[in-house]
Amino acid sequence: MKQTILIVEDDKMIRDLISIYLKKSGYDVVEAVDGEEAKEVFLSKHPCLIILDLMLPKLSGEEFCTWVREQERNEVSIIMLSAKSRIEDKINGLKIGADDYIVKPFEPEELLAHIEAVLRRTGQFCQKITYDGLCIKPRKGEVLLLDQEVKLTKHEFNLLYYFMENPNTVISRESLLNQLYPYADKLILDRTIDAHIKKLRKKIEENPAVPKRIITVRGMGYKFVTE
């Protein structure tokens, strides 16, 4: 389960350099070139760490950082990048919600070391799987759809988690039954799974009657579609 990092940087050369190093280190990377775009990416991709330049068009880094914290998303780590080296600037960045502050210019290896250090402290809160605005956080028992919390029962949550761990794969009803009821009487009807999926679709599908996330594969089972 890869961790997603959002780079918010209007300088393409710096953005590309950071992106290359992060991808080589095994992270998923999403990008934004200004504060307004960063809001959209943040809400749709649910990053667990943000690398944030302060001098941004449309919405400053400080304003974006404050906005993130106002979303009650304190589990998201923020590392600020800035040419401002005064101690007052660093203190202000930390006060408004940054977890770390790096002064430009910097070496990519230095940034990676800071990222690893921050995620050692906060990474356990960031384990998640995200597809097309649907995000599940196994450790926290949370599901978010377009950044809005979705209330699921225990079986619905386990079912969705299993689907999202095995995307674009046909899963039989028998496998789903074994996942939800590993010690139960195997005479439990397939209709039990159908009922769970019907309820789950009502909570995560735009149109439950024409599902696009969890589809039925006739004669075989179900598939969680991300493509």
Backbone bond lengths (Angstrom), bond angles and torsions (degrees), N, CA, C in turn:
res aa  C-N    CA-C-N  psi(-1)  N-CA   C-N-CA  omega(-1)  CA-C   N-CA-C  phi
1 M - - - 1.453 - - 1.522 108.38 -
2 K 1.327 116.27 103.17 1.455 119.74 -176.51 1.524 111.57 -73.87
3 Q 1.324 114.77 151.25 1.455 120.36 174.95 1.531 108.87 -92.83
4 T 1.324 114.96 138.28 1.464 120.63 -176.95 1.521 110.26 -98.49
5 I 1.328 115.54 130.64 1.459 121.35 178.86 1.525 108.98 -118.78
6 L 1.318 115.82 131.23 1.462 122.63 177.49 1.528 109.29 -98.52
7 I 1.324 116.26 124.11 1.460 121.78 174.92 1.528 107.77 -100.48
8 V 1.317 117.02 119.89 1.463 121.47 177.11 1.530 106.68 -113.15
9 E 1.320 116.00 101.42 1.465 121.55 -172.42 1.531 108.40 -155.92
10 D 1.330 117.58 126.40 1.461 120.02 -178.47 1.529 113.13 -85.86
11 D 1.320 117.54 -13.20 1.465 121.22 177.35 1.533 108.28 -85.47
12 K 1.336 116.89 109.25 1.465 121.23 -174.76 1.518 112.52 -60.08
13 M 1.322 118.01 -38.42 1.460 120.35 -178.95 1.523 111.42 -62.66
14 I 1.332 116.19 -45.31 1.470 120.33 178.95 1.525 109.83 -66.92
15 R 1.336 116.17 -42.56 1.471 120.68 -178.60 1.529 110.70 -61.15
16 D 1.323 116.52 -45.53 1.460 120.42 -179.35 1.524 111.42 -65.56
17 L 1.324 116.77 -39.68 1.463 120.53 -179.88 1.526 111.06 -62.85
18 I 1.329 115.78 -46.91 1.466 119.55 179.17 1.521 110.33 -62.56
19 S 1.320 116.11 -43.55 1.467 121.12 -178.84 1.518 111.84 -58.91
20 I 1.320 116.83 -44.46 1.474 120.88 -179.98 1.529 110.78 -60.28
21 Y 1.307 117.08 -46.42 1.464 120.53 -178.49 1.530 111.46 -65.96
22 L 1.327 116.82 -39.62 1.467 119.52 -179.18 1.526 111.35 -67.54
23 K 1.322 116.95 -42.72 1.465 120.20 -179.86 1.521 110.36 -64.53
24 K 1.341 116.84 -39.01 1.467 119.82 177.22 1.526 111.37 -64.17
25 S 1.337 116.08 -26.45 1.466 120.79 -179.15 1.522 112.31 -89.53
26 G 1.332 117.20 3.51 1.456 120.34 172.87 1.514 116.06 95.33
27 Y 1.316 117.80 12.06 1.462 120.51 179.04 1.526 110.94 -94.20
28 D 1.326 115.92 151.24 1.456 121.14 166.66 1.520 107.16 -82.62
29 V 1.314 117.32 139.16 1.461 120.79 -174.76 1.524 110.17 -125.59
30 V 1.327 115.69 132.70 1.460 122.10 170.31 1.524 106.89 -125.77
31 E 1.338 116.37 155.99 1.463 119.09 -170.87 1.525 111.68 -133.83
32 A 1.335 114.75 156.20 1.460 122.39 172.58 1.519 107.71 -147.12
33 V 1.336 115.65 146.73 1.467 119.41 -175.86 1.526 112.49 -102.87
34 D 1.328 117.56 -9.46 1.458 120.27 176.80 1.527 109.35 -152.44
35 G 1.325 115.88 172.59 1.460 120.04 -174.97 1.501 114.51 -65.72
36 E 1.325 118.27 -35.45 1.461 120.81 -179.95 1.522 111.24 -69.03
37 E 1.331 116.65 -43.67 1.465 119.45 176.97 1.525 109.85 -64.30
38 A 1.332 116.75 -35.80 1.463 120.82 179.82 1.534 111.25 -59.60
39 K 1.329 117.22 -36.86 1.471 120.35 177.25 1.525 110.76 -60.12
40 E 1.334 116.12 -46.55 1.458 120.65 -178.52 1.526 111.50 -63.28
41 V 1.330 116.28 -44.73 1.465 120.32 -179.62 1.527 110.08 -66.14
42 F 1.314 116.50 -40.76 1.462 121.21 -179.93 1.526 110.86 -59.09
43 L 1.326 117.45 -44.86 1.462 121.39 -177.13 1.521 112.90 -71.80
44 S 1.317 117.60 -28.42 1.465 120.09 -176.62 1.521 113.33 -93.85
45 K 1.335 117.83 -29.37 1.469 120.65 -173.17 1.525 113.98 -106.25
46 H 1.325 117.87 -14.88 1.469 122.16 176.67 1.534 113.20 51.13
47 P 1.311 118.00 59.17 1.472 119.59 179.06 1.520 111.38 -67.16
48 C 1.315 116.51 155.45 1.465 119.33 177.36 1.525 110.84 -99.04
49 L 1.343 117.58 -11.47 1.453 121.00 176.70 1.521 108.67 -147.60
50 I 1.318 116.13 141.76 1.456 121.89 179.75 1.522 109.14 -121.08
51 I 1.333 116.34 127.55 1.462 121.70 171.52 1.521 105.28 -98.74
52 L 1.314 116.81 113.69 1.457 121.55 -164.52 1.527 112.61 -121.59
53 D 1.328 115.63 113.97 1.459 120.49 171.51 1.527 107.85 -74.99
54 L 1.315 116.99 143.37 1.464 119.66 -177.57 1.521 113.09 -85.65
55 M 1.313 117.02 -33.12 1.468 121.09 -177.27 1.526 108.95 -90.87
56 L 1.328 115.77 86.83 1.459 121.31 -176.37 1.523 110.83 -119.68
57 P 1.342 117.02 150.09 1.466 119.47 172.88 1.530 111.03 -75.90
58 K 1.331 115.08 158.57 1.479 124.71 174.96 1.518 113.37 71.23
59 L 1.324 117.51 -48.93 1.469 121.61 -179.67 1.524 106.70 -147.42
60 S 1.320 117.31 122.90 1.465 119.73 -175.25 1.519 111.51 -69.04
61 G 1.318 115.33 162.87 1.459 120.39 177.04 1.517 112.29 -60.05
62 E 1.337 116.30 -39.33 1.466 119.81 178.70 1.520 110.92 -63.38
63 E 1.333 116.69 -41.59 1.464 120.31 179.85 1.524 111.31 -67.18
64 F 1.337 116.61 -40.00 1.462 119.87 178.84 1.529 110.50 -65.94
65 C 1.325 117.13 -42.32 1.466 121.31 178.33 1.521 110.50 -58.93
66 T 1.322 117.01 -45.48 1.457 121.49 179.00 1.524 110.61 -62.31
67 W 1.326 116.81 -40.88 1.473 121.52 178.75 1.527 111.04 -61.90
68 V 1.337 117.01 -43.70 1.469 120.46 179.59 1.528 110.31 -58.91
69 R 1.322 116.44 -47.14 1.461 119.26 -178.75 1.524 111.89 -66.40
70 E 1.324 117.51 -28.20 1.463 120.72 177.25 1.527 111.96 -70.50
71 Q 1.332 116.82 -18.10 1.466 120.23 177.51 1.521 111.88 -80.48
72 E 1.327 117.03 5.88 1.472 122.93 -175.76 1.522 110.50 58.04
73 R 1.322 114.45 40.35 1.461 120.60 179.01 1.520 109.47 -110.98
74 N 1.318 115.74 60.61 1.463 120.37 -176.83 1.528 112.90 -75.54
75 E 1.346 116.43 -10.75 1.460 117.68 178.15 1.526 110.99 -77.59
76 V 1.328 117.59 -12.11 1.465 121.75 178.77 1.527 109.23 -82.53
77 S 1.316 116.36 126.14 1.461 120.67 178.90 1.520 110.15 -86.94
78 I 1.332 116.60 145.22 1.460 121.70 -179.75 1.529 109.51 -129.67
79 I 1.334 115.37 124.33 1.459 121.36 173.26 1.521 107.56 -111.91
80 M 1.316 116.83 118.22 1.456 121.60 -179.30 1.517 110.97 -87.03
81 L 1.337 115.76 140.75 1.459 122.87 173.17 1.521 107.81 -116.09
82 S 1.317 116.40 132.73 1.464 118.33 -178.54 1.523 111.69 -158.82
83 A 1.325 114.55 149.39 1.469 119.87 172.80 1.518 110.46 -80.97
84 K 1.327 116.89 -9.66 1.460 121.22 179.19 1.531 109.04 -75.85
85 S 1.293 116.57 118.52 1.467 119.90 -174.07 1.532 113.58 -110.63
86 R 1.325 116.86 -0.59 1.457 118.69 -179.36 1.523 110.61 -66.72
87 I 1.307 117.04 146.22 1.456 121.39 -179.75 1.526 110.56 -60.48
88 E 1.351 117.00 -32.83 1.457 120.46 179.52 1.532 111.05 -63.61
89 D 1.334 116.75 -37.35 1.464 120.64 179.39 1.533 110.98 -67.96
90 K 1.319 116.11 -41.10 1.466 119.83 178.58 1.526 110.70 -63.80
91 I 1.329 116.30 -44.74 1.468 120.59 -179.39 1.526 110.18 -62.25
92 N 1.335 116.77 -42.19 1.462 120.16 179.87 1.524 111.06 -63.30
93 G 1.350 116.67 -41.56 1.460 120.45 178.83 1.516 112.29 -60.42
94 L 1.321 116.11 -42.68 1.464 120.66 179.17 1.526 111.09 -68.81
95 K 1.311 116.70 -35.73 1.467 120.51 -178.55 1.527 112.35 -67.26
96 I 1.340 116.52 -35.43 1.467 117.72 -177.27 1.523 112.89 -85.93
97 G 1.341 117.12 -0.84 1.459 118.05 171.39 1.500 118.00 131.93
98 A 1.330 118.96 1.21 1.463 120.10 178.51 1.532 110.74 -74.48
99 D 1.315 115.38 147.92 1.466 120.78 175.49 1.520 111.43 -92.62
100 D 1.335 116.53 -20.32 1.454 121.28 -178.51 1.525 107.98 -157.89
101 Y 1.331 115.96 161.81 1.466 121.46 -175.39 1.525 107.60 -143.74
102 I 1.335 116.27 121.65 1.459 121.22 -178.72 1.520 108.89 -120.20
103 V 1.315 115.75 133.46 1.467 121.30 -178.61 1.528 109.68 -90.85
104 K 1.335 115.41 133.47 1.468 121.19 174.04 1.529 109.60 -78.61
105 P 1.337 118.27 148.35 1.474 127.15 -5.78 1.530 110.94 -76.43
106 F 1.313 116.08 158.87 1.460 121.11 -179.51 1.527 108.71 -141.38
107 E 1.305 116.40 160.99 1.458 122.21 175.34 1.531 108.98 -90.17
108 P 1.332 118.60 140.74 1.468 120.41 179.07 1.524 113.03 -55.59
109 E 1.336 115.96 -36.88 1.463 119.11 178.97 1.525 111.20 -63.13
110 E 1.325 115.99 -35.28 1.468 120.35 177.82 1.523 110.19 -64.96
111 L 1.335 116.67 -44.44 1.463 120.43 179.17 1.521 110.83 -62.04
112 L 1.338 116.67 -43.27 1.468 120.05 179.21 1.524 111.37 -60.05
113 A 1.327 116.28 -40.61 1.470 120.06 178.79 1.524 110.75 -62.70
114 H 1.329 116.97 -40.51 1.465 120.81 178.23 1.535 110.34 -66.11
115 I 1.329 117.32 -41.41 1.461 121.34 179.18 1.527 110.36 -60.75
116 E 1.319 116.33 -47.30 1.472 120.68 -179.51 1.522 111.11 -61.88
117 A 1.331 116.27 -39.72 1.465 120.11 179.91 1.528 111.00 -65.46
118 V 1.333 116.30 -43.82 1.471 120.09 179.92 1.533 110.52 -64.93
119 L 1.332 116.86 -44.20 1.463 119.97 -177.68 1.527 112.34 -70.08
120 R 1.303 118.34 -23.54 1.465 119.73 173.94 1.524 110.17 -63.75
121 R 1.326 115.75 -31.47 1.469 120.00 179.84 1.523 112.22 -85.33
122 T 1.318 117.12 -33.54 1.464 119.76 -170.13 1.522 114.60 -120.12
123 G 1.327 117.54 -9.56 1.461 121.07 -172.02 1.508 114.73 -60.45
124 Q 1.351 117.44 -28.76 1.459 119.33 -178.40 1.521 111.92 -65.45
125 F 1.341 116.64 -21.62 1.459 119.70 179.41 1.529 111.36 -87.12
126 C 1.318 116.17 -2.64 1.451 120.32 -170.28 1.512 113.83 -113.52
127 Q 1.307 117.66 7.76 1.448 119.55 177.87 1.518 108.17 -68.80
128 K 1.312 115.70 121.61 1.458 119.72 -174.59 1.522 110.10 -159.01
129 I 1.333 115.11 161.33 1.463 122.23 170.98 1.517 105.63 -126.46
130 T 1.329 116.94 130.88 1.456 120.88 -176.84 1.521 110.57 -131.89
131 Y 1.324 115.48 131.14 1.458 121.91 173.43 1.524 109.02 -138.94
132 D 1.317 115.92 118.95 1.464 121.87 171.32 1.534 112.55 50.07
133 G 1.326 115.74 50.28 1.458 120.25 175.77 1.517 115.17 83.99
134 L 1.335 117.67 -5.81 1.464 121.56 176.69 1.521 108.26 -101.71
135 C 1.325 116.59 122.67 1.463 121.46 -173.95 1.521 109.76 -128.49
136 I 1.328 116.02 131.84 1.463 120.77 175.67 1.522 108.90 -120.04
137 K 1.343 115.75 134.57 1.461 122.32 179.56 1.527 107.73 -116.45
138 P 1.336 116.60 96.92 1.469 120.41 -173.56 1.525 114.01 -58.20
139 R 1.340 117.83 -44.21 1.462 120.33 -176.98 1.527 112.40 -67.60
140 K 1.304 116.62 -33.87 1.459 120.75 -177.46 1.522 112.28 -93.04
141 G 1.336 116.95 -9.53 1.453 119.97 179.72 1.510 112.82 66.30
142 E 1.347 116.89 33.55 1.455 121.58 -176.33 1.520 111.61 -116.45
143 V 1.325 114.60 148.46 1.454 121.74 172.00 1.519 107.62 -130.04
144 L 1.344 115.70 132.11 1.461 121.69 179.14 1.520 109.03 -122.12
145 L 1.324 116.42 135.96 1.447 122.11 174.34 1.516 107.50 -122.33
146 L 1.334 116.14 112.23 1.469 122.08 -174.54 1.524 110.28 52.35
147 D 1.334 114.43 42.82 1.461 124.34 176.22 1.525 113.96 71.50
148 Q 1.337 117.59 9.66 1.452 121.21 175.45 1.523 108.77 -106.86
149 E 1.330 116.51 132.21 1.463 119.82 -176.77 1.519 111.07 -67.54
150 V 1.340 115.50 137.78 1.460 122.67 177.89 1.524 107.82 -111.97
151 K 1.314 116.53 125.55 1.455 121.47 -179.46 1.530 109.63 -86.99
152 L 1.328 116.29 118.26 1.458 121.72 179.43 1.522 110.44 -120.49
153 T 1.325 115.83 151.40 1.454 120.25 170.78 1.531 108.55 -74.31
154 K 1.321 116.29 170.38 1.466 120.60 -179.99 1.525 110.76 -57.67
155 H 1.334 117.23 -46.96 1.462 120.15 -177.81 1.517 111.52 -68.18
156 E 1.325 117.65 -38.48 1.462 120.51 177.52 1.525 110.90 -63.08
157 F 1.332 115.73 -41.72 1.470 119.97 179.17 1.524 110.57 -63.54
158 N 1.333 116.89 -48.72 1.467 120.32 -179.41 1.528 111.33 -61.93
159 L 1.324 115.76 -37.43 1.459 120.11 179.22 1.525 110.85 -65.56
160 L 1.326 116.99 -46.41 1.462 120.77 179.62 1.526 111.03 -64.51
161 Y 1.317 116.83 -41.38 1.465 121.23 179.15 1.533 110.45 -60.05
162 Y 1.321 116.16 -43.02 1.467 120.72 179.66 1.530 110.55 -64.39
163 F 1.322 116.19 -42.48 1.459 119.90 177.60 1.528 111.17 -61.96
164 M 1.333 116.38 -46.29 1.463 119.98 -174.96 1.525 112.48 -72.22
165 E 1.323 116.72 -21.32 1.469 120.06 173.41 1.520 111.54 -78.27
166 N 1.330 116.29 -17.80 1.467 121.17 -177.64 1.532 110.14 -129.38
167 P 1.339 117.34 61.25 1.461 119.83 -175.01 1.528 112.62 -68.80
168 N 1.348 114.50 150.14 1.466 121.84 175.40 1.525 112.71 57.73
169 T 1.327 115.89 30.13 1.463 122.19 179.86 1.520 108.90 -125.90
170 V 1.318 116.62 130.34 1.463 119.81 177.26 1.527 108.70 -71.99
171 I 1.339 115.36 126.42 1.468 121.23 -178.86 1.523 108.38 -119.72
172 S 1.317 116.42 126.25 1.459 120.76 -177.53 1.522 111.38 -72.29
173 R 1.323 116.44 159.04 1.460 121.00 175.57 1.528 110.67 -60.44
174 E 1.324 116.08 -36.61 1.461 120.18 179.63 1.523 111.12 -61.64
175 S 1.328 116.80 -43.14 1.468 120.32 178.46 1.527 110.79 -63.79
176 L 1.327 116.14 -40.25 1.455 119.98 179.61 1.525 111.09 -66.72
177 L 1.335 116.57 -39.75 1.461 120.37 176.84 1.525 110.91 -62.26
178 N 1.326 116.87 -43.15 1.463 120.85 179.02 1.524 111.27 -63.91
179 Q 1.331 116.36 -32.92 1.451 120.76 179.61 1.530 111.17 -71.50
180 L 1.336 117.05 -41.62 1.463 120.87 -176.41 1.520 112.98 -85.00
181 Y 1.330 115.77 -35.53 1.470 119.83 -175.44 1.532 109.91 -129.68
182 P 1.331 118.17 66.38 1.472 120.45 -173.29 1.522 114.37 -63.67
183 Y 1.332 117.69 -25.53 1.467 119.71 -176.68 1.518 111.94 -113.63
184 A 1.316 116.89 10.09 1.462 119.77 -175.64 1.521 111.12 -86.81
185 D 1.325 115.07 165.60 1.455 122.74 175.56 1.524 108.55 -59.94
186 K 1.302 118.23 126.68 1.454 121.70 -176.37 1.531 112.62 -71.74
187 L 1.317 117.15 0.67 1.455 120.13 175.95 1.525 111.85 -80.73
188 I 1.360 115.92 -2.74 1.462 118.69 175.03 1.526 108.58 -54.03
189 L 1.314 116.42 130.53 1.451 120.65 -174.46 1.526 112.59 -71.83
190 D 1.320 114.89 150.81 1.464 119.93 174.73 1.521 110.73 -57.10
191 R 1.330 115.78 -28.13 1.461 119.75 -178.14 1.523 111.69 -60.86
192 T 1.333 117.35 -22.15 1.463 119.96 176.21 1.524 110.41 -61.51
193 I 1.326 115.81 -45.43 1.460 120.54 177.90 1.522 110.09 -65.35
194 D 1.322 116.24 -43.16 1.464 119.60 179.46 1.522 111.11 -58.00
195 A 1.328 116.72 -39.61 1.461 120.75 -179.49 1.528 110.83 -66.96
196 H 1.327 117.28 -42.83 1.465 121.10 178.39 1.529 110.21 -61.47
197 I 1.319 116.44 -44.29 1.453 120.34 -177.41 1.525 110.91 -67.88
198 K 1.308 116.93 -36.99 1.466 120.30 177.64 1.530 110.18 -60.64
199 K 1.339 116.69 -44.05 1.468 120.75 179.59 1.532 111.04 -68.51
200 L 1.344 115.91 -38.79 1.458 120.32 179.96 1.533 110.72 -65.00
201 R 1.310 116.27 -41.07 1.467 120.02 179.01 1.522 111.51 -60.44
202 K 1.320 116.90 -37.79 1.461 120.16 -179.64 1.530 111.35 -62.38
203 K 1.328 116.43 -24.04 1.458 120.72 -175.78 1.529 113.55 -95.80
204 I 1.342 117.14 -22.62 1.476 117.98 -174.42 1.523 114.18 -122.85
205 E 1.331 117.63 -9.51 1.460 120.37 -178.41 1.523 110.12 -97.98
206 E 1.316 116.12 142.22 1.460 120.37 175.71 1.523 110.31 -65.04
207 N 1.339 116.22 -40.54 1.458 122.46 175.47 1.522 107.88 -132.49
208 P 1.338 118.14 96.22 1.472 120.71 -176.38 1.526 113.72 -57.29
209 A 1.339 116.79 -26.63 1.465 119.68 -179.98 1.526 111.93 -72.68
210 V 1.333 115.50 -24.03 1.473 120.62 176.60 1.527 107.45 -128.37
211 P 1.322 117.63 74.01 1.469 120.76 -173.85 1.520 112.72 -66.80
212 K 1.335 114.75 143.41 1.456 120.80 177.36 1.533 112.08 -116.47
213 R 1.333 116.88 -18.89 1.464 120.07 179.59 1.535 110.92 -91.34
214 I 1.320 116.68 -55.22 1.467 120.86 179.38 1.522 107.58 -108.56
215 I 1.313 116.21 106.82 1.459 120.19 -177.27 1.531 110.35 -107.55
216 T 1.326 115.06 154.58 1.462 121.64 176.69 1.522 109.27 -89.99
217 V 1.324 115.68 130.15 1.465 121.24 174.25 1.522 106.39 -106.33
218 R 1.311 115.39 102.10 1.466 121.15 -170.19 1.521 112.13 -53.41
219 G 1.331 114.32 129.61 1.457 121.11 177.56 1.516 114.83 78.56
220 M 1.356 117.47 -2.63 1.458 120.33 -176.26 1.530 113.70 -126.32
221 G 1.318 117.47 -39.12 1.460 119.01 -178.89 1.518 111.70 147.89
222 Y 1.329 115.95 -133.59 1.459 121.21 -177.03 1.534 109.80 -133.37
223 K 1.347 114.75 161.31 1.456 120.11 178.49 1.519 109.57 -143.52
224 F 1.332 116.25 133.55 1.458 121.91 173.88 1.523 107.50 -89.70
225 V 1.328 116.56 115.71 1.466 121.97 -170.86 1.519 110.71 -99.34
226 T 1.329 116.26 130.50 1.472 120.80 176.75 1.523 110.91 -121.62
227 E 1.298 118.66 -6.58 1.466 121.58 -174.18 1.523 110.42 -92.98
